[in-house]
Amino acid sequence: MNQEPSGPRTADDRASGAAEALRGFPPVVYAPTAPAGDGGGGHHLEMLRLADGRTALLVYSAVDRLHAWWRADAPWVLLSVADLQRAHEAVPYDLLVLDRRPLLPGGAAGSAVPSAGT
């Protein structure tokens, strides 16, 4: 029987876990954006605030999926895994969801959470 080591996880343990979690993840994804609202013409990532308080970033492996499952007229940005990490560092999200339709009452995409730096 294998036992997990006890004690705090090291940075190497976390990096190994992150690499394992990203196995099979596309090298780039499309993320929905929205106007920043500051009049400067910029955009921010659109995220969802879930009923339990967590924040989710939904991303898509193809732009046609984003338009079919998020919103047909949604502007988007192409992000690499490194870009996703930078976005998380700027405005942390709890969940990264790939190729899923938002499951919210009334078919709304959810409440947007501004994301700085993207």
C-alpha positions in Angstrom: 0.0 0.0 0.0 1.3 3.4 -1.0 1.1 6.1 1.6 1.3 9.8 0.9 4.1 11.6 2.7 3.0 13.6 5.7 3.9 17.1 6.4 3.8 20.3 4.3 4.2 20.0 0.5 7.3 21.5 -0.9 7.5 23.8 -4.0 8.8 20.8 -6.0 5.7 18.7 -4.9 3.4 21.5 -5.9 5.1 21.9 -9.3 5.0 18.2 -9.9 1.3 18.2 -9.1 0.6 21.1 -11.4 2.4 19.5 -14.2 0.4 16.3 -13.7 -2.9 18.3 -13.7 -2.0 19.9 -17.0 -1.2 16.7 -18.8 -3.4 16.7 -21.9 -4.2 20.4 -21.5 -4.0 22.3 -24.8 -0.9 24.5 -25.2 -3.2 27.5 -25.8 -6.8 28.2 -25.0 -9.4 30.9 -25.8 -10.8 32.9 -22.9 -13.8 35.3 -23.0 -13.1 38.9 -22.4 -15.2 42.0 -21.7 -14.6 45.7 -21.9 -12.7 47.0 -18.9 -15.2 49.8 -18.3 -12.6 52.4 -17.6 -13.1 54.1 -21.0 -9.5 53.1 -22.1 -10.6 50.5 -24.6 -9.0 47.7 -22.7 -10.5 44.3 -21.8 -10.4 41.9 -18.9 -11.0 38.2 -18.6 -14.6 37.3 -17.9 -14.8 35.0 -14.9 -17.8 33.5 -13.2 -18.6 33.9 -9.5 -20.2 30.6 -8.4 -23.0 30.3 -5.9 -20.5 29.0 -3.3 -18.3 32.1 -3.7 -15.6 30.5 -5.8 -14.4 32.1 -9.0 -14.1 30.1 -12.2 -12.3 30.9 -15.4 -13.8 29.1 -18.3 -11.5 28.5 -21.3 -12.0 26.8 -24.6 -9.8 24.8 -26.9 -11.3 26.4 -30.0 -12.9 29.7 -30.7 -16.0 28.1 -32.1 -16.6 26.3 -28.8 -16.2 29.6 -26.9 -18.8 31.2 -29.2 -21.2 28.2 -29.0 -20.9 27.6 -25.3 -20.2 31.0 -23.8 -21.7 33.7 -26.0 -21.8 34.0 -29.8 -20.6 37.6 -29.8 -18.0 37.3 -27.0 -14.6 38.9 -27.6 -11.7 36.6 -26.7 -8.0 36.4 -26.0 -5.7 33.5 -26.8 -3.7 32.4 -23.7 -0.8 30.0 -23.2 -0.4 28.1 -19.9 2.1 30.8 -18.9 -0.5 33.5 -19.6 -3.0 31.6 -17.5 -0.5 31.5 -14.6 0.1 35.3 -14.9 -3.7 35.9 -15.0 -4.0 33.8 -11.8 -1.3 35.8 -10.1 -2.9 39.1 -11.1 -6.5 38.1 -10.1 -6.7 34.6 -8.6 -9.4 32.2 -9.7 -10.3 29.0 -7.9 -11.3 26.9 -10.8 -10.0 26.6 -14.4 -12.6 24.9 -16.5 -11.9 23.7 -20.1 -14.6 23.3 -22.8 -17.7 23.5 -20.6 -21.0 25.4 -21.0 -21.7 27.5 -18.0 -24.5 25.8 -16.0 -26.4 28.8 -14.5 -30.1 29.5 -14.1 -31.7 31.5 -16.9 -28.9 30.8 -19.3 -26.9 33.8 -18.1 -23.1 33.5 -18.4 -22.7 34.6 -14.8 -21.4 37.6 -13.0 -18.1 38.9 -14.4 -15.1 39.3 -12.2 -12.6 41.8 -13.6 -9.1 40.5 -14.2 -6.2 42.9 -14.3 -3.3 42.7 -16.6 -4.8 40.6 -19.3 
